[in-house]
């Protein structure tokens, strides 16, 4: 019996804005990303939530190491979902540029994907 695999989506959004935001704002941003990750999972996606993934680092890496890691993950996904307000985040803008340059499916809404940019 062949098993059907779920498409993989990366959830991008403002989190730390290059490690410049205060903790309370980072906590709010994390809750936003958590919400969209849950909703996308409920819609049938296999979700990559980068902030949750970073909990597994043994030591705190530099921002550039985090970005290289995140872009490596995006390169292996079927799509990227950008949470509302993503444009305000340095890392999210870099992720958007990367995904766009690769012709990836990009989504900005849970209702209707815009498809490839």
BAVEX-500683 format. One line per field, with one value per residue: x, y, z of N, C-alpha, C, CB in turn; residue in three letters. Coordinates in steps of 0.05 Angstrom, whole numbers, plus 5000, padded with zeros to 4 digits. Each point is the difference from the previous one (the first is absolute). Glycine has a CB too. Layout:
<guzas>
nX	c(X	...)
nY	c(Y	...)
nZ	c(Z	...)
caX	c(X	...)
caY	c(Y	...)
caZ	c(Z	...)
cX	c(X	...)
cY	c(Y	...)
cZ	c(Z	...)
cbX	c(X	...)
cbY	c(Y	...)
cbZ	c(Z	...)
r	c(ala	...)
</guzas>
This chain:
<guzas>
nX	c(5017	5034	5006	4965	5062	4957	5016	5049	4963	5060	4954	5035	4986	5036	5037	5030	4980	5059	4985	4953	4954	5008	5005	4947	5014	5016	4942	4970	5035	4984	4938	5009	5027	4955	4956	5029	5014	4939	4985	5042	4981	4941	5021	5026	5056	5034	4994	5063	4978	5062	4978	5001	5060	5022	4984	5053	5044	5032	4998	4953	5014	5023	4942	5037	4979	4940	5011	5025	4949	4959	5028	5000	4937	4990	5029	4951	4943	4967	5010	5036	4941	5023	4973	4962	5058	5035	5009	5027	5047	5056	4976	4953	5040	5033	4948	4984	5055	4995	4945	5014	5050	4963	4951	4980	4941	5008	4949	4992	4956	5000	4975	5042	5062	5008	5013	5054	5007)
nY	c(4977	5042	5024	5044	5024	5038	5034	5005	5055	5023	5021	5051	5031	5045	4952	5048	5042	4956	4966	5056	4968	5019	4938	5030	4993	4939	4989	5023	4964	4946	5011	5007	4944	4969	5017	4977	4943	4988	5014	4961	4950	5008	4996	4935	5032	4948	5060	5006	5027	5029	5002	4937	4998	5036	4951	4972	5051	4955	5063	5042	4978	5057	5018	4963	4946	5018	5008	4942	4972	5029	4985	4937	5001	5029	4953	4960	5038	4972	5062	5043	4998	5064	4991	5045	5030	4967	5063	4998	4955	5030	4944	5017	5027	4946	4965	5037	4993	4937	4995	5038	4966	4946	5029	4996	4993	5065	4977	5065	4951	4949	5018	4982	4966	5061	4936	5005	5059)
nZ	c(5000	4956	5062	4963	5019	5029	4946	5042	5014	5017	5045	4965	5054	5009	5031	5012	4950	4992	5063	4996	5039	5060	5007	4982	4938	5006	5024	4949	4961	5029	4992	4937	4995	5034	4958	4952	5027	5008	4942	4973	5034	4979	4937	5010	5025	5016	5040	4982	5062	4973	5060	5005	4975	5048	5043	4970	5015	5039	4996	4995	4934	5000	4992	4963	5027	4990	4939	4990	5026	4963	4946	5015	5007	4945	4970	5021	4984	4956	5020	5026	5036	4989	5064	4973	4989	4949	4993	5061	4981	4981	4992	4962	4958	4997	4988	4950	4971	5003	4973	4951	4983	4994	4958	5069	4983	5022	5039	5008	5023	5039	4940	4960	5006	4979	4980	5005	5029)
caX	c(4983	5015	4992	5000	5013	4989	5018	5014	4999	5016	4985	5017	4988	5018	5004	5018	5010	5030	5006	4998	4975	4998	4989	4970	4992	5007	4980	4976	5005	5000	4972	4988	5011	4988	4973	5000	5011	4978	4980	5010	5000	4972	4993	5013	5028	5021	5009	5026	4997	5028	5006	4999	5024	5024	5002	5017	5028	5013	5009	4986	5016	4998	4977	5006	4998	4971	4990	5009	4984	4973	4999	5005	4975	4981	5007	4990	4971	4983	4989	5005	4978	5009	4981	4995	5020	5027	5017	5013	5022	5024	5003	4978	5005	5021	4987	4982	5017	5011	4978	4992	5021	4999	4974	4984	4972	5000	4973	4997	4974	4991	4976	5006	5028	5006	5017	5027	5003)
caY	c(5023	5024	5021	5027	5019	5027	5021	5013	5029	5015	5024	5023	5024	5015	4989	5017	5021	5001	5000	5028	5005	4992	4973	5000	5000	4974	4981	5005	4991	4971	4992	5003	4979	4975	4999	4993	4973	4982	5002	4987	4972	4992	5000	4977	5004	4994	5027	5006	5024	5005	5009	4975	4984	5012	4991	4977	5008	4995	5027	5020	5007	5027	5005	4990	4971	4995	5006	4979	4976	5004	5000	4972	4986	5010	4988	4973	5000	5004	5027	5017	5017	5024	5011	5029	5018	4989	5020	5015	4985	4997	4972	4992	5012	4983	4975	5005	5003	4974	4983	5012	4995	4971	4995	4983	5008	5018	5005	5022	4997	4972	4996	4995	5005	5016	4985	5008	5029)
caZ	c(5000	4998	5018	4989	5018	5001	4991	5022	4999	5020	5010	5003	5012	5017	5027	5016	4983	5002	5028	5010	5013	5029	5004	4999	4972	4989	5010	4984	4973	5002	5001	4973	4983	5011	4989	4971	4998	5007	4979	4976	5006	4998	4972	4987	4995	5019	5006	5011	5016	5005	5027	5016	4993	5013	5028	5001	5000	5025	5008	4985	4976	4991	4983	4973	5000	5000	4973	4982	5007	4991	4970	4992	5004	4979	4974	4999	5004	4977	5000	5023	5009	5013	5019	4997	5012	4995	4987	5020	5011	4984	4992	4983	4973	4987	4993	4977	4977	4994	4989	4974	4981	4994	4987	5018	5006	5023	5009	5019	5012	5003	4983	4972	4993	4976	4982	4996	4995)
cX	c(5018	4989	5002	5013	4987	5020	5011	5000	5015	4984	5020	4985	5020	5002	5017	5010	5030	5009	4999	4975	5000	4985	4970	4990	5006	4980	4974	5003	5000	4971	4986	5010	4989	4972	4999	5012	4978	4979	5009	5002	4972	4991	5015	5029	5017	5015	5028	4997	5029	5007	5000	5025	5024	5004	5020	5030	5012	5010	4985	5018	4997	4975	5005	4999	4970	4988	5009	4985	4972	4998	5005	4974	4980	5006	4989	4969	4985	4989	5009	4975	5011	4977	4995	5022	5029	5019	5017	5025	5023	5003	4978	5003	5022	4989	4982	5017	5011	4979	4991	5020	5000	4973	4982	4971	5001	4970	5000	4974	4993	4977	5007	5029	5003	5016	5028	5001	5019)
cY	c(5025	5022	5027	5018	5027	5020	5015	5030	5012	5025	5022	5023	5015	4985	5019	5025	5004	5002	5028	5005	4992	4974	4999	5001	4974	4978	5003	4989	4969	4989	5002	4977	4973	4996	4991	4971	4980	4999	4986	4970	4988	4999	4979	5004	4987	5026	5000	5028	5007	5008	4975	4983	5011	4992	4977	5007	4996	5026	5020	5009	5029	5003	4989	4970	4992	5004	4979	4974	5002	4999	4971	4984	5009	4986	4972	4998	5003	5028	5014	5016	5024	5012	5030	5016	4990	5021	5017	4986	4997	4971	4991	5012	4984	4973	5004	5003	4973	4983	5010	4993	4971	4992	4982	5010	5016	5005	5022	4998	4971	4994	4992	5005	5017	4985	5011	5030	5004)
cZ	c(5000	5019	4987	5020	4999	4988	5025	4996	5024	5008	5006	5012	5016	5027	5016	4985	5003	5028	5012	5017	5030	5002	4998	4972	4986	5008	4984	4972	4999	5000	4973	4982	5009	4989	4971	4996	5006	4978	4974	5004	4998	4971	4984	4993	5021	5005	5011	5014	5010	5029	5019	4995	5014	5029	5002	4998	5028	5012	4983	4976	4993	4982	4972	4998	5000	4972	4980	5004	4989	4970	4990	5003	4978	4973	4996	5003	4973	4998	5025	5006	5015	5017	4995	5014	4994	4988	5020	5012	4981	4989	4982	4972	4986	4991	4975	4975	4990	4986	4973	4979	4990	4986	5017	5002	5026	5007	5021	5015	5003	4980	4972	4994	4975	4980	4998	4994	4976)
cbX	c(4963	5012	5015	4959	5043	4974	4975	5029	4955	5044	4963	5028	4956	4987	4996	5014	4955	5001	5029	5026	4977	5000	5039	4999	5007	5049	5021	4989	5027	5045	4998	4998	5042	5028	4987	5005	5046	5007	4983	5026	5039	4991	4991	4956	4990	5005	4953	5026	4951	5004	4980	4949	4980	4995	4953	4963	4992	5013	5046	4976	4995	5050	4988	5029	5044	4997	5000	5046	5028	4991	5016	5048	5008	4996	5042	5044	5007	4988	4960	5051	4969	5032	5014	4951	4968	4979	4965	4957	4968	5022	5022	4970	4987	5035	5002	4966	5013	5032	4985	4976	5027	5031	5023	5042	4980	5045	4988	5027	4985	5013	4977	4953	5012	4998	4959	5012	4993)
cbY	c(4975	4989	4972	4991	4976	4987	5005	4959	4998	4983	4971	4985	4978	5045	4952	4959	5023	5022	4961	5014	4994	5048	4990	5022	5050	5013	5001	5041	5042	5001	5014	5050	5027	5004	5036	5049	5016	5009	5043	5041	5006	5019	5049	4990	5043	4950	5013	4973	4990	5013	5046	5001	4990	5038	5014	4974	5034	4954	4983	5016	4953	5006	5041	5039	4996	5014	5049	5022	4994	5027	5048	5004	4997	5044	5027	4985	5021	4952	4984	5002	4960	5009	4965	4991	5012	4956	5002	5020	4976	5037	4991	4997	5046	5023	4985	5023	5046	5003	4989	5037	5036	4991	5005	4989	4959	5021	4952	5029	5044	5002	5033	5013	4956	5041	4988	4954	5010)
cbZ	c(5024	4952	5039	4972	4994	5042	4956	5007	4977	4981	5020	4961	5001	4978	4982	5024	5003	4956	4993	4960	4956	5015	5029	5045	5000	5001	5046	5027	4991	5024	5048	5006	4992	5042	5032	4988	5013	5048	5020	4989	5031	5045	5004	4983	4977	4985	5008	4964	5014	4953	4990	5000	4956	4969	5008	4980	4962	4986	5014	5042	4983	5003	5027	4994	5025	5048	5011	4999	5041	5040	4999	5014	5050	5024	5001	5018	5045	5003	4974	4989	5003	4962	5034	4998	5035	4993	4964	5011	5028	5026	5043	5040	5017	5029	5049	5030	5016	5039	5046	5024	5022	5039	4957	5025	4977	4987	4991	4970	4981	5049	5028	4987	5021	5028	4974	4984	5048)
r	c(unk	unk	unk	unk	unk	unk	unk	unk	unk	unk	unk	unk	unk	unk	unk	unk	unk	unk	unk	unk	unk	unk	unk	unk	unk	unk	unk	unk	unk	unk	unk	unk	unk	unk	unk	unk	unk	unk	unk	unk	unk	unk	unk	unk	unk	unk	unk	unk	unk	unk	unk	unk	unk	unk	unk	unk	unk	unk	unk	unk	unk	unk	unk	unk	unk	unk	unk	unk	unk	unk	unk	unk	unk	unk	unk	unk	unk	unk	unk	unk	unk	unk	unk	unk	unk	unk	unk	unk	unk	unk	unk	unk	unk	unk	unk	unk	unk	unk	unk	unk	unk	unk	unk	unk	unk	unk	unk	unk	unk	unk	unk	unk	unk	unk	unk	unk	unk)
</guzas>
